[in-house]
């Protein structure tokens, strides 16, 4: 039976972010069970889930109370939509909960099914809002190098890695890229703080070059995600770009798809800088992956502007009652178990151990916030040349040792993003494997 499953898995699935030929050659890992911070494959092998599924199982695997909440809801009504003035109770309750949790005046939610759909929806909302206010030419969206905001056509248009774009061009017009904020690989060749934050000031320069009358929105995640390699900004960065957006009537879209719901040590990542956006997009940790749900949360003023006539946008499953029930049960766990505070406490413990790995010649930088961590893997510390081959090998050997990690999409980093329920004891087990694996790979490469 196992052989049949493996055969079917290689013949009938098109995998994301994987070479199908390599999957067919080596076989897929078929995960069949999960509990807390562990998952098991079809052969019974246990893994530490060091990447929280896809950066989303914040409350861990196998939380019965979420499954029970979904079962109860399915027994009442399995589906109802949010079109034409209809709604359902779980969606109402979840929208109210998000209004309570979100910073600033983010009070109105539009539900979708994923982070990608949330990004696309936010772009459409930004453009429609600007036009409704009489700024018909304000349609451009500014995004950052190494950005990742999803895989739909609009989100791909805001992808900062050309590999995501190459096969799908021409993309949606009006998307403008600017340098990102990675001090280790500064686009301007400068050093903080003498750099005068050129990575932030370039936003204003670009708005002026494009024409403020043409720019609708700027999108950024508070900590750049898996493509960037978990890059936290310096303290002044987010306040500065936020003020630039206000100055030129450019909407600030805060992508909290990965960073939301405790991942960074705050409920939302942007709260580290005491800022509030015009629009926030969320998904992943909203339900910890138990069911698909995403959302665009906007200010009351934006929603009021959109709703003076029909809002001609929506997803069939947006605000699905069972998905909303899962999200509500998940958020109850996040708050009851104080998972944002736990992530904040774990940051110091894990980062202290990660810094010791700078002793390895192939580790150029370690960085992290809350419970998202990255090791920048390099051929040479002086040149800072990325070493994608070594990153991939580290992830491969770690999996053999029972730890699931991920290579940053641009190849230069190894990423850890465990469930927020992880204990210090399990963190030690994870980091022991990471250290052993880096040592083994360094030895293979003759770079120990």
C-alpha positions as CSV (number, residue, x, y, z in Angstrom):
1,X,0.0,0.0,0.0
2,X,2.8,2.4,0.8
3,X,4.4,1.8,-2.6
4,X,1.1,2.7,-4.2
5,X,0.8,5.9,-2.3
6,X,4.3,6.9,-3.2
7,X,3.7,6.0,-6.9
8,X,0.4,8.0,-6.9
9,X,2.2,10.9,-5.1
10,X,4.8,11.1,-7.8
11,X,2.5,10.6,-10.8
12,X,-0.5,12.8,-9.9
13,X,0.7,15.7,-7.8
14,X,2.4,18.9,-9.1
15,X,4.5,20.1,-6.2
16,X,5.0,23.7,-5.2
17,X,8.6,25.0,-4.9
18,X,10.0,21.6,-5.9
19,X,11.6,20.0,-9.0
20,X,9.2,17.2,-10.0
21,X,12.0,15.2,-11.5
22,X,13.8,15.2,-8.1
23,X,10.7,14.3,-6.3
24,X,10.2,11.3,-8.6
25,X,13.8,10.3,-8.2
26,X,14.0,10.4,-4.4
27,X,10.3,10.0,-3.5
28,X,8.1,12.5,-1.5
29,X,7.9,12.6,2.2
30,X,4.3,11.7,3.0
31,X,3.2,13.2,6.3
32,X,0.4,11.4,8.0
33,X,0.1,12.6,11.6
34,X,1.0,15.5,13.8
35,X,1.0,16.3,17.5
36,X,2.3,19.5,19.2
37,X,5.7,20.3,17.5
38,X,6.1,16.9,15.9
39,X,4.9,15.2,12.6
40,X,5.3,11.6,11.5
41,X,5.7,10.3,7.9
42,X,4.1,7.2,6.3
43,X,7.1,5.2,7.4
44,X,6.6,6.1,11.1
45,X,9.6,8.5,11.2
46,X,9.2,11.4,13.6
47,X,10.3,14.9,12.7
48,X,10.5,18.1,14.7
49,X,8.4,20.6,12.7
50,X,11.0,23.3,12.6
51,X,9.1,25.3,10.0
52,X,5.5,25.1,11.5
53,X,4.2,23.5,8.4
54,X,4.6,26.5,6.1
55,X,5.2,29.1,8.9
56,X,1.7,28.8,10.2
57,X,1.0,26.0,12.8
58,X,1.5,28.6,15.6
59,X,-0.5,26.5,18.2
60,X,1.0,23.2,17.1
61,X,-0.5,20.1,15.6
62,X,-3.5,18.1,16.9
63,X,-5.4,20.7,18.9
64,X,-8.6,18.9,19.5
65,X,-10.5,22.1,20.5
66,X,-10.1,23.5,17.0
67,X,-11.4,20.3,15.4
68,X,-14.3,20.3,17.8
69,X,-15.2,23.9,17.0
70,X,-15.2,23.0,13.3
71,X,-17.3,19.9,13.9
72,X,-19.9,21.9,15.9
73,X,-20.1,24.5,13.2
74,X,-20.5,21.9,10.4
75,X,-23.4,20.5,12.4
76,X,-25.2,23.8,12.3
77,X,-24.5,25.1,8.8
78,X,-21.6,23.8,6.7
79,X,-21.5,26.8,4.3
80,X,-22.8,30.3,3.8
81,X,-21.4,33.2,1.9
82,X,-20.8,36.9,2.4
83,X,-22.3,38.1,-0.9
84,X,-25.3,40.4,-1.5
85,X,-25.8,41.4,2.1
86,X,-25.8,37.8,3.5
87,X,-23.3,36.7,6.2
88,X,-22.9,34.0,8.8
89,X,-22.3,34.1,12.6
90,X,-18.7,32.8,12.7
91,X,-17.6,35.4,10.1
92,X,-19.3,38.2,12.1
93,X,-17.6,37.0,15.3
94,X,-14.2,36.7,13.7
95,X,-14.5,40.2,12.1
96,X,-15.3,41.6,15.5
97,X,-12.4,39.8,17.1
98,X,-10.0,41.0,14.5
99,X,-11.2,44.6,15.0
100,X,-10.4,44.2,18.7
101,X,-6.9,42.7,18.1
102,X,-5.7,44.9,15.2
103,X,-3.7,48.1,15.8
104,X,-4.9,51.6,15.1
105,X,-8.3,52.1,13.4
106,X,-8.3,48.7,11.5
107,X,-11.9,47.9,12.0
108,X,-13.4,46.3,8.9
109,X,-12.5,42.9,7.4
110,X,-12.9,41.4,4.0
111,X,-12.4,37.6,4.2
112,X,-10.5,35.5,1.6
113,X,-8.9,32.1,1.6
114,X,-5.2,32.7,1.6
115,X,-2.4,35.2,2.0
116,X,-2.0,35.4,-1.8
117,X,-5.7,36.3,-2.2
118,X,-5.4,38.8,0.6
119,X,-2.5,40.6,-1.2
120,X,-4.4,40.7,-4.5
121,X,-7.5,42.0,-2.7
122,X,-5.5,44.7,-0.9
123,X,-4.1,45.9,-4.2
124,X,-7.6,46.1,-5.7
125,X,-8.9,47.9,-2.6
126,X,-6.1,50.4,-2.7
127,X,-6.7,51.2,-6.3
128,X,-10.5,51.5,-5.9
129,X,-10.1,53.6,-2.8
130,X,-7.8,56.1,-4.5
131,X,-10.1,56.4,-7.6
132,X,-13.2,56.8,-5.4
133,X,-11.5,59.7,-3.7
134,X,-10.9,61.3,-7.1
135,X,-7.3,60.2,-7.7
136,X,-7.9,58.2,-10.9
137,X,-4.2,58.0,-11.8
138,X,-3.0,56.6,-8.4
139,X,-2.7,53.0,-9.3
140,X,1.0,52.0,-8.9
141,X,2.0,49.6,-6.1
142,X,5.6,49.9,-4.7
143,X,7.2,46.8,-3.3
144,X,10.6,45.8,-2.1
145,X,13.4,43.6,-3.5
146,X,13.3,40.1,-2.1
147,X,9.7,40.5,-1.3
148,X,7.2,37.7,-1.3
149,X,3.5,38.4,-1.0
150,X,2.0,35.3,-2.6
151,X,1.6,33.4,-5.8
152,X,-1.5,34.8,-7.5
153,X,-0.9,37.0,-10.5
154,X,-1.1,40.3,-8.6
155,X,1.0,39.0,-5.8
156,X,3.5,37.6,-8.2
157,X,3.7,41.1,-9.7
158,X,5.0,42.2,-6.3
159,X,7.6,39.4,-6.1
160,X,11.1,40.6,-5.4
161,X,12.7,37.4,-6.8
162,X,12.9,37.3,-10.6
163,X,12.7,33.5,-10.5
164,X,9.0,33.8,-9.4
165,X,8.3,36.1,-12.3
166,X,10.2,34.8,-15.2
167,X,7.7,32.2,-16.6
168,X,4.6,34.3,-16.0
169,X,5.4,37.7,-17.6
170,X,3.9,40.0,-18.7
171,X,2.6,40.6,-15.2
172,X,0.1,43.1,-13.9
173,X,1.3,46.6,-14.9
174,X,2.0,49.3,-12.3
175,X,4.2,47.5,-9.9
176,X,7.5,49.3,-8.9
177,X,10.4,47.6,-7.0
178,X,12.7,49.4,-4.6
179,X,15.7,48.0,-2.6
180,X,15.0,46.2,0.7
181,X,16.4,46.8,4.1
182,X,19.0,44.1,4.6
183,X,21.9,45.7,6.4
184,X,24.1,42.6,5.9
185,X,23.7,42.9,2.1
186,X,23.1,46.7,1.8
187,X,22.0,47.7,-1.7
188,X,23.8,51.0,-1.2
189,X,27.1,49.5,0.1
190,X,26.6,51.5,3.4
191,X,26.7,50.7,7.1
192,X,24.1,51.4,9.7
193,X,23.7,54.0,11.2
194,X,25.9,56.1,9.0
195,X,23.8,55.1,6.0
196,X,21.1,57.7,7.0
197,X,18.6,54.9,6.2
198,X,18.8,55.1,2.4
199,X,16.8,51.9,2.2
200,X,13.8,53.9,3.7
201,X,14.5,57.2,1.9
202,X,14.5,55.4,-1.5
203,X,10.7,55.0,-1.0
204,X,10.3,58.8,-1.1
205,X,12.7,59.2,-4.0
206,X,10.8,56.6,-6.0
207,X,7.4,58.1,-5.2
208,X,8.7,61.5,-6.5
209,X,10.3,59.9,-9.6
210,X,7.1,58.0,-10.5
211,X,4.9,61.0,-9.5
212,X,3.0,61.1,-6.2
213,X,-0.2,61.4,-8.2
214,X,0.3,57.9,-9.6
215,X,1.2,55.9,-6.5
216,X,-1.6,54.1,-4.7
217,X,0.1,52.0,-2.1
218,X,3.3,50.6,-0.6
219,X,3.4,47.0,0.6
220,X,5.9,45.6,3.1
221,X,6.0,42.9,5.7
222,X,7.5,44.1,9.1
223,X,10.0,41.3,8.9
224,X,10.8,40.1,5.4
225,X,9.7,36.5,5.0
226,X,11.0,33.3,3.5
227,X,12.3,34.9,0.2
228,X,14.1,37.6,2.0
229,X,15.3,35.3,4.7
230,X,13.6,36.7,7.8
231,X,15.1,40.2,7.8
232,X,14.1,42.5,10.7
233,X,14.5,46.2,10.0
234,X,16.5,48.6,12.1
235,X,14.4,50.6,14.6
236,X,13.9,53.7,12.4
237,X,12.9,52.0,9.2
238,X,9.2,51.3,9.6
239,X,8.3,54.6,11.3
240,X,10.2,56.4,8.4
241,X,8.4,54.6,5.5
242,X,5.1,54.9,7.3
243,X,5.6,58.7,7.5
244,X,6.6,58.9,3.8
245,X,3.4,57.1,2.9
246,X,1.3,59.6,4.9
247,X,3.1,62.5,3.3
248,X,2.2,61.5,-0.2
249,X,-1.2,60.0,0.4
250,X,0.1,56.5,-0.3
251,X,-1.7,53.6,1.5
252,X,0.6,51.5,3.7
253,X,-0.2,47.8,3.3
254,X,1.2,45.8,6.1
255,X,1.7,42.1,5.2
256,X,1.3,40.1,8.4
257,X,0.6,36.8,6.7
258,X,3.7,35.2,8.4
259,X,4.3,37.7,11.2
260,X,0.8,37.9,12.6
261,X,-0.7,36.3,15.6
262,X,2.3,36.1,17.9
263,X,5.1,35.0,15.5
264,X,7.4,38.0,16.3
265,X,6.6,38.3,20.0
266,X,3.8,40.7,19.5
267,X,0.3,40.0,18.2
268,X,1.3,41.7,15.0
269,X,4.8,42.4,13.9
270,X,4.2,46.1,13.2
271,X,3.5,46.7,16.8
272,X,7.2,46.4,17.6
273,X,7.5,49.9,16.0
274,X,4.2,51.4,17.5
275,X,2.8,51.9,14.1
276,X,-0.5,51.1,12.4
277,X,-1.1,50.6,8.7
278,X,-4.0,51.6,6.5
279,X,-4.5,48.0,5.4
280,X,-3.3,44.8,7.0
281,X,-3.3,41.4,5.3
282,X,-3.3,38.2,7.4
283,X,-3.7,34.4,6.9
284,X,-1.5,31.5,8.1
285,X,-1.5,32.0,11.8
286,X,-5.1,33.2,11.8
287,X,-6.2,29.6,11.9
288,X,-2.8,27.9,12.4
289,X,-3.5,26.2,9.2
290,X,-6.3,24.1,10.5
291,X,-8.5,25.4,7.7
292,X,-7.8,27.9,5.0
293,X,-8.7,31.5,5.9
294,X,-7.2,34.9,5.1
295,X,-8.3,38.5,5.6
296,X,-7.8,42.1,4.5
297,X,-8.4,44.4,7.5
298,X,-8.8,48.0,6.7
299,X,-9.6,51.3,8.4
300,X,-13.2,52.4,8.7
301,X,-12.5,55.3,6.4
302,X,-11.3,53.1,3.6
303,X,-14.3,50.7,4.0
304,X,-16.7,53.6,4.1
305,X,-15.3,55.0,0.9
306,X,-15.6,51.6,-0.8
307,X,-19.1,50.8,0.4
308,X,-21.0,53.9,-1.0
309,X,-21.8,51.5,-3.9
310,X,-21.4,47.8,-4.5
311,X,-18.0,46.4,-3.7
312,X,-17.4,44.3,-6.8
313,X,-15.0,41.8,-5.4
314,X,-15.2,38.6,-3.4
315,X,-14.3,35.0,-3.0
316,X,-16.9,32.1,-2.9
317,X,-15.3,30.7,0.2
318,X,-14.4,34.0,1.9
319,X,-15.7,34.0,5.4
320,X,-16.6,30.3,5.2
321,X,-18.3,29.5,8.6
322,X,-16.2,26.4,9.4
323,X,-13.0,28.2,8.6
324,X,-14.0,31.2,10.7
325,X,-14.9,28.8,13.6
326,X,-11.4,27.3,13.3
327,X,-9.8,30.7,13.4
328,X,-11.8,31.8,16.5
329,X,-10.8,28.6,18.3
330,X,-7.2,29.1,17.3
331,X,-7.2,32.8,18.5
332,X,-8.6,31.7,21.8
333,X,-5.6,29.4,22.3
334,X,-3.2,32.1,21.2
335,X,-4.5,34.5,23.8
336,X,-5.2,31.9,26.6
337,X,-1.6,30.5,26.3
338,X,0.0,33.9,25.8
339,X,1.8,32.7,22.7
340,X,3.1,36.1,21.6
341,X,4.8,36.5,25.0
342,X,6.2,33.0,24.8
343,X,7.7,33.8,21.4
344,X,9.2,37.0,22.9
345,X,10.8,34.9,25.7
346,X,12.1,32.3,23.4
347,X,13.8,34.8,21.1
348,X,16.7,35.5,23.6
349,X,17.2,31.9,24.4
350,X,17.4,30.7,20.8
351,X,19.3,33.6,19.5
352,X,22.1,33.1,22.1
353,X,22.6,29.6,20.8
354,X,22.4,30.6,17.2
355,X,25.1,33.3,17.7
356,X,27.5,30.6,18.7
357,X,27.1,29.1,15.2
358,X,28.9,32.2,13.8
359,X,32.0,30.2,14.7
360,X,31.4,28.1,11.6
361,X,33.1,29.5,8.5
362,X,29.9,29.0,6.4
363,X,27.6,31.0,8.7
364,X,27.9,34.7,7.8
365,X,25.0,36.1,9.8
366,X,22.3,35.0,12.3
367,X,19.1,37.0,12.7
368,X,15.7,36.5,14.2
369,X,12.8,38.0,16.1
370,X,10.3,36.2,18.2
371,X,10.2,32.6,16.8
372,X,11.5,33.2,13.3
373,X,15.2,32.7,12.8
374,X,17.7,32.6,9.9
375,X,21.3,31.6,9.3
376,X,22.9,33.3,6.3
377,X,25.1,30.6,4.7
378,X,28.1,32.0,2.8
379,X,31.1,30.7,0.8
380,X,33.3,33.3,2.3
381,X,32.6,35.7,5.2
382,X,34.6,38.5,3.6
383,X,32.8,38.5,0.3
384,X,29.4,37.4,1.8
385,X,28.8,35.3,-1.3
386,X,25.7,33.1,-0.9
387,X,26.2,29.4,-0.8
388,X,22.9,27.9,-1.9
389,X,24.4,24.4,-2.3
390,X,25.4,24.3,1.4
391,X,22.0,25.7,2.5
392,X,20.2,22.9,0.6
393,X,22.5,20.3,2.0
394,X,22.0,21.5,5.6
395,X,18.2,21.2,5.1
396,X,18.6,17.8,3.6
397,X,20.7,16.4,6.3
398,X,18.6,17.9,9.1
399,X,15.6,16.1,7.7
400,X,17.5,12.8,7.8
401,X,18.2,13.6,11.5
402,X,14.5,14.3,12.1
403,X,14.2,18.1,11.8
404,X,12.3,19.9,9.1
405,X,13.8,23.3,8.1
406,X,13.6,25.3,4.9
407,X,15.9,27.0,2.5
408,X,15.1,30.7,1.9
409,X,13.6,31.0,-1.5
410,X,16.7,32.8,-2.8
411,X,18.9,30.1,-1.6
412,X,21.2,32.0,0.8
413,X,19.7,31.2,4.1
414,X,18.4,28.4,6.3
415,X,15.2,29.2,8.1
416,X,13.6,28.0,11.4
417,X,10.0,28.9,12.2
418,X,8.8,26.4,14.8
419,X,5.3,26.3,16.4
420,X,4.9,29.0,19.1
421,X,4.3,26.3,21.7
422,X,7.9,25.0,21.4
423,X,9.6,24.6,24.8
424,X,13.3,25.4,25.7
425,X,13.9,21.6,25.9
426,X,12.6,21.1,22.4
427,X,14.5,24.2,21.1
428,X,17.7,22.6,22.5
429,X,17.0,19.4,20.6
430,X,16.3,21.4,17.4
431,X,19.4,23.5,17.8
432,X,21.6,20.5,18.6
433,X,20.6,19.0,15.2
434,X,21.2,22.3,13.5
435,X,24.7,22.6,14.9
436,X,25.6,19.0,14.2
437,X,24.3,19.4,10.7
438,X,26.3,22.5,10.0
439,X,29.4,20.8,11.3
440,X,28.8,17.8,9.1
441,X,28.2,19.9,6.0
442,X,31.3,22.1,6.8
443,X,33.3,18.9,7.0
444,X,31.9,17.6,3.7
445,X,32.9,20.9,2.0
446,X,36.4,21.0,3.7
447,X,35.4,24.2,5.4
448,X,35.2,23.2,9.0
